[in-house]
Amino acid sequence: MRLVADGATPTSRLVLVKDLETDDGYAFELANPLFLAPGDRVAFEDGGFVVVQASGVRLSPIGDWATRCGPGSPRRQ
């Protein structure tokens, strides 16, 4: 499923996330899988990943950035 990480677009259904790929070949790999509930909004802020729940609670899940494509990166099979 494609998520819009603009901090404004809510998710439309329950989604299990373990990593998020950007359009420019990077990925934010979460330390633990995370469920996003309908209405949650996601964004990349200050070098990390942020979830704003429908209730207004902000979460900053732990994870690391990785390169998914480009010179020197592991090839995807």
FENDA-V210647 format. One record per residue. RES is the residue in one small letter. PHI is phi in whole degrees, 0 to 359 (* if undefined). PSI is psi in degrees with one decimal (NA if undefined). OMEGA is omega in radians with two decimals (none if undefined). Layout:
res->RES phi->PHI psi->PSI omega->OMEGA
res->RES phi->PHI psi->PSI omega->OMEGA
This chain:
res->m phi->* psi->139.0 omega->3.12
res->r phi->268 psi->124.4 omega->3.09
res->l phi->254 psi->140.6 omega->3.06
res->v phi->266 psi->114.4 omega->-3.06
res->a phi->263 psi->57.8 omega->-3.13
res->d phi->256 psi->-0.4 omega->-3.14
res->g phi->79 psi->-3.4 omega->-3.09
res->a phi->240 psi->-27.5 omega->-3.07
res->t phi->273 psi->117.2 omega->-3.12
res->p phi->283 psi->150.6 omega->3.03
res->t phi->290 psi->148.4 omega->-3.06
res->s phi->265 psi->-14.6 omega->-3.12
res->r phi->205 psi->173.6 omega->3.10
res->l phi->294 psi->130.0 omega->-3.08
res->v phi->226 psi->133.5 omega->3.03
res->l phi->264 psi->124.4 omega->-3.07
res->v phi->240 psi->133.5 omega->3.00
res->k phi->237 psi->-21.9 omega->2.99
res->d phi->204 psi->156.1 omega->-3.12
res->l phi->232 psi->119.8 omega->3.13
res->e phi->267 psi->140.2 omega->3.06
res->t phi->265 psi->166.2 omega->-3.14
res->d phi->290 psi->-16.4 omega->-3.09
res->d phi->259 psi->19.3 omega->2.99
res->g phi->93 psi->10.7 omega->3.09
res->y phi->253 psi->162.9 omega->3.09
res->a phi->217 psi->142.7 omega->2.99
res->f phi->258 psi->113.1 omega->-3.09
res->e phi->262 psi->115.4 omega->-3.12
res->l phi->288 psi->144.4 omega->3.08
res->a phi->294 psi->-33.6 omega->3.11
res->n phi->223 psi->143.0 omega->3.08
res->p phi->303 psi->152.4 omega->-3.06
res->l phi->223 psi->135.0 omega->3.02
res->f phi->269 psi->128.6 omega->2.98
res->l phi->260 psi->127.8 omega->3.14
res->a phi->272 psi->157.9 omega->3.05
res->p phi->305 psi->132.4 omega->-3.14
res->g phi->97 psi->-13.8 omega->3.07
res->d phi->292 psi->147.3 omega->3.09
res->r phi->240 psi->144.0 omega->-3.11
res->v phi->236 psi->152.3 omega->3.12
res->a phi->203 psi->159.7 omega->2.98
res->f phi->256 psi->117.4 omega->-3.11
res->e phi->226 psi->136.8 omega->3.06
res->d phi->51 psi->40.4 omega->3.09
res->g phi->79 psi->6.3 omega->-3.14
res->g phi->228 psi->-175.8 omega->-3.11
res->f phi->252 psi->133.9 omega->-3.12
res->v phi->233 psi->137.5 omega->3.04
res->v phi->244 psi->128.0 omega->3.02
res->v phi->250 psi->111.6 omega->-3.12
res->q phi->288 psi->160.0 omega->-3.14
res->a phi->304 psi->-27.4 omega->3.14
res->s phi->282 psi->-10.1 omega->-3.12
res->g phi->101 psi->-8.4 omega->3.12
res->v phi->291 psi->133.2 omega->3.12
res->r phi->257 psi->131.5 omega->3.09
res->l phi->240 psi->144.1 omega->3.05
res->s phi->235 psi->83.2 omega->-3.11
res->p phi->300 psi->146.3 omega->3.13
res->i phi->282 psi->139.1 omega->3.10
res->g phi->184 psi->-179.0 omega->-3.12
res->d phi->224 psi->152.5 omega->3.06
res->w phi->277 psi->145.5 omega->3.09
res->a phi->219 psi->157.5 omega->3.07
res->t phi->263 psi->131.1 omega->-3.12
res->r phi->257 psi->-21.8 omega->3.12
res->c phi->211 psi->161.4 omega->-3.13
res->g phi->113 psi->175.1 omega->-3.11
res->p phi->300 psi->133.8 omega->3.06
res->g phi->82 psi->-1.6 omega->-3.13
res->s phi->264 psi->154.1 omega->3.11
res->p phi->296 psi->141.1 omega->3.12
res->r phi->282 psi->142.8 omega->3.07
res->r phi->274 psi->136.0 omega->-3.14
res->q phi->265 psi->NA omega->none
